[in-house]
Amino acid sequence: MNNEKITRRGLMLGSLALITSGCTPAVRQTFAPISSAFAVPSGMDPRLRRQEVPYEGSEPPGTLVVNTSERFLYSVEGNGWATRYGIAVGEEGLTLKGRATIGRKEEWPSWRPTASMMKRKPRLLQYANGVPGGPDNPLGARGLYLYRDGRDTLFRLHGTNEPWLIGQAVSNGCIRLTNEDIVDLYNRTPLGTPVVII
């Protein structure tokens, strides 16, 4: 009798698993554990959180695709899937477009505003000598540096100490991700990775 109950329970659980597997959404959450240093804002739009999504673009696996109008970055994985990250983008007219490659990677990068940034926003003059890497640095936990023809474009994919701005056009041209997401992207992105910015 006990064996019969176990068999029935096993059959019921197995059937339940098969029935519910057909209800799995096409978008799958892919969160790594969040440390307190990389907390994602509780009010963040769930669409902006890192997740695996169907991808129909023509770019080969291993390509990063930044869609500035959608406010998403896609890490193309192949087999019709990509990991999608919510991003903050440059203000109107300030974001790089076209193709680039990851020419440099840095953990807790230091930051120095460019001359054009300081001209547009004189309040940045106080940082003319640079800001060392760390939690208070505007580049956040990691930086992926975009290069063209072997030269630094001065545009970056980087973290942010203002994660509530993800999904907006707020930066001086670079692409911001939450610190949690830039660490994930940094770990999966080798030097030389192609980047397409549309």
C-alpha positions as CSV (number, residue, x, y, z in Angstrom):
1,M,0.0,0.0,0.0
2,N,2.8,2.5,0.8
3,N,4.5,1.6,-2.5
4,E,1.3,2.4,-4.3
5,K,1.0,5.8,-2.6
6,I,4.6,6.6,-3.6
7,T,3.9,5.5,-7.2
8,R,0.7,7.6,-7.4
9,R,2.5,10.6,-5.8
10,G,5.3,10.2,-8.3
11,L,2.9,10.0,-11.2
12,M,1.0,13.0,-10.0
13,L,4.2,15.1,-9.5
14,G,5.5,14.0,-12.9
15,S,2.2,14.8,-14.6
16,L,2.1,18.2,-12.9
17,A,5.7,18.9,-14.1
18,L,4.8,18.1,-17.6
19,I,1.6,20.1,-17.5
20,T,3.3,23.2,-16.1
21,S,6.3,23.0,-18.4
22,G,4.0,23.9,-21.2
23,C,3.2,27.2,-19.4
24,T,6.8,28.3,-19.1
25,P,7.0,31.9,-20.6
26,A,9.3,32.6,-23.5
27,V,11.2,35.1,-21.3
28,R,13.3,33.4,-18.5
29,Q,14.8,35.3,-15.5
30,T,18.5,34.7,-15.2
31,F,19.4,36.4,-11.9
32,A,22.6,35.6,-10.1
33,P,22.6,36.1,-6.4
34,I,22.5,39.8,-5.5
35,S,25.0,41.1,-3.0
36,S,24.1,44.2,-0.9
37,A,26.8,46.1,-2.9
38,F,24.9,45.4,-6.1
39,A,21.3,45.8,-5.0
40,V,18.8,46.3,-7.8
41,P,16.2,49.0,-7.0
42,S,13.0,47.4,-5.8
43,G,10.9,49.7,-8.0
44,M,12.8,48.8,-11.2
45,D,10.5,47.9,-14.2
46,P,10.7,44.1,-14.4
47,R,11.3,44.3,-18.2
48,L,14.6,46.1,-17.4
49,R,16.0,43.2,-15.3
50,R,18.4,40.8,-16.8
51,Q,16.7,37.9,-18.6
52,E,17.0,35.5,-21.4
53,V,14.7,36.4,-24.4
54,P,14.1,35.1,-27.9
55,Y,16.3,36.9,-30.4
56,E,15.7,37.1,-34.1
57,G,18.6,39.4,-35.2
58,S,21.2,38.4,-37.7
59,E,24.2,39.0,-35.5
60,P,26.3,35.9,-34.7
61,P,26.6,34.5,-31.2
62,G,29.1,36.4,-29.1
63,T,28.0,39.8,-30.4
64,L,26.7,42.6,-28.1
65,V,23.8,44.6,-29.6
66,V,22.9,47.9,-28.0
67,N,19.5,49.2,-29.0
68,T,19.5,52.7,-27.6
69,S,15.8,53.5,-28.5
70,E,14.6,50.3,-26.7
71,R,17.0,50.9,-23.8
72,F,18.3,47.3,-24.0
73,L,21.6,45.6,-24.5
74,Y,21.5,42.0,-26.0
75,S,24.3,39.5,-25.6
76,V,23.6,37.1,-28.5
77,E,23.9,33.5,-27.5
78,G,22.7,31.6,-30.5
79,N,19.8,29.1,-31.0
80,G,17.5,32.1,-31.2
81,W,18.3,33.4,-27.7
82,A,20.0,36.3,-26.1
83,T,20.6,37.7,-22.6
84,R,18.9,41.1,-22.4
85,Y,20.0,43.8,-20.0
86,G,18.2,47.1,-19.2
87,I,20.4,50.1,-19.9
88,A,20.6,53.9,-19.5
89,V,21.8,55.6,-22.6
90,G,23.3,58.9,-23.7
91,E,21.2,62.0,-24.0
92,E,19.9,62.8,-27.5
93,G,22.7,62.9,-30.0
94,L,25.4,61.8,-27.5
95,T,25.5,58.1,-28.0
96,L,28.0,56.3,-30.3
97,K,26.3,54.5,-33.3
98,G,27.6,51.7,-35.5
99,R,30.2,49.0,-34.9
100,A,32.9,48.7,-32.3
101,T,34.8,46.1,-30.4
102,I,35.6,45.6,-26.7
103,G,39.3,46.8,-26.7
104,R,39.8,47.0,-22.9
105,K,38.2,45.8,-19.7
106,E,38.6,47.1,-16.2
107,E,37.4,46.2,-12.7
108,W,36.3,49.3,-10.6
109,P,37.5,51.7,-13.3
110,S,38.7,55.2,-12.5
111,W,36.9,58.1,-14.3
112,R,37.9,61.4,-15.7
113,P,35.4,63.6,-17.6
114,T,36.4,64.5,-21.1
115,A,36.9,68.2,-22.1
116,S,33.6,68.2,-24.0
117,M,31.7,66.8,-21.0
118,M,33.2,69.6,-18.8
119,K,32.3,72.2,-21.4
120,R,28.6,71.0,-21.5
121,K,28.4,70.5,-17.8
122,P,30.7,72.9,-15.9
123,R,29.9,71.2,-12.6
124,L,32.1,68.4,-13.8
125,L,35.2,70.6,-13.5
126,Q,35.5,69.5,-9.9
127,Y,36.5,66.0,-11.3
128,A,39.0,67.2,-13.8
129,N,41.8,65.3,-12.0
130,G,39.7,62.1,-12.1
131,V,37.9,59.9,-9.6
132,P,39.5,56.7,-8.4
133,G,37.6,53.4,-8.9
134,G,35.2,52.3,-6.2
135,P,31.5,52.4,-5.2
136,D,31.3,56.2,-5.5
137,N,32.7,56.3,-9.0
138,P,30.2,57.0,-11.8
139,L,31.5,54.1,-13.9
140,G,30.5,51.6,-11.3
141,A,31.9,48.1,-10.8
142,R,33.2,47.3,-14.3
143,G,34.0,49.0,-17.5
144,L,34.1,47.6,-21.1
145,Y,35.8,50.1,-23.4
146,L,34.6,50.5,-27.0
147,Y,37.3,50.7,-29.7
148,R,37.2,51.3,-33.4
149,D,40.2,50.7,-35.7
150,G,42.3,50.0,-32.6
151,R,41.5,53.4,-31.0
152,D,39.5,54.2,-27.9
153,T,36.2,55.8,-28.9
154,L,35.9,57.3,-25.3
155,F,32.5,55.5,-25.1
156,R,32.0,52.7,-22.5
157,L,29.6,50.0,-21.3
158,H,29.8,50.4,-17.6
159,G,28.1,50.1,-14.2
160,T,26.4,52.9,-12.3
161,N,26.0,54.1,-8.8
162,E,22.6,55.4,-9.8
163,P,20.7,52.2,-10.8
164,W,17.3,54.0,-10.6
165,L,18.2,55.7,-13.9
166,I,18.2,52.5,-15.9
167,G,15.7,52.8,-18.8
168,Q,16.4,56.5,-19.3
169,A,18.4,58.8,-21.5
170,V,20.6,60.5,-18.9
171,S,24.3,59.9,-19.4
172,N,27.0,61.7,-21.3
173,G,26.9,59.1,-24.1
174,C,28.1,55.9,-22.5
175,I,25.9,52.9,-21.8
176,R,25.1,52.2,-18.2
177,L,23.9,48.9,-16.6
178,T,23.3,48.1,-13.0
179,N,26.5,47.0,-11.2
180,E,25.0,43.5,-10.9
181,D,24.5,43.4,-14.7
182,I,27.8,44.9,-15.7
183,V,29.6,42.3,-13.6
184,D,27.7,39.5,-15.3
185,L,28.4,41.0,-18.8
186,Y,32.0,41.6,-17.9
187,N,32.5,38.0,-16.9
188,R,31.0,36.7,-20.1
189,T,32.5,39.2,-22.6
190,P,36.1,38.6,-23.8
191,L,38.3,41.2,-25.4
192,G,37.6,41.6,-29.1
193,T,33.9,41.0,-28.7
194,P,32.0,42.8,-31.5
195,V,29.5,45.5,-30.5
196,V,26.7,46.9,-32.7
197,I,25.0,50.1,-31.5
198,I,21.7,51.0,-33.1
